[in-house]
Amino acid sequence: MGDGLLQDLWFHQVEGVEVENAVSEGELVTVRARTGAEEAACPACGTLSSRVHSRYVRRLADSAVGGRRVLIELQVRRFRCRERACRQATFAEQVDGLTFRHGRRSTGLQKVLERLAVMWPVGPAPASPRS
């Protein structure tokens, strides 16, 4: 599968993410990607920073494709805040439309699960009629 097709398939509504590859193993599809933005805004003070502190891989569950679970392995960066007076010394970059703070699911999967939770009946299941 071409890189452009992978990019369109998984991240068509997300900017700043580059797909490296996708691997299908049994019931799991693993999409490996990385962020590509030059800088990120500190969540505490809003100051833009391009000073990279470190990198790590976030593993995000995503919506299933073709009956297979999808795992996104997204390499993200931690930045140093440039504002000396800021209480947040370092921070992890977030990708609008894909990640949220401390999230282990993609934003899309989180929205689906929230909708299901609202639709799910509360209380005991209704008794089935007897014949």
Buried (B, 14 or more C-beta within 10 A) or exposed (E): EEEEEBBEEBBEEBEBBEBEEBEBEEEEBBBBBBBEEEBBBBBEBEBEBEEBBEEEEBEBBBBEBEEEBBBBBBBBBBBBBBBEEBEBEBBBBBBEBBBBEEBEBBBBBBEEEEEEEEEEEEEEEEEEEEE
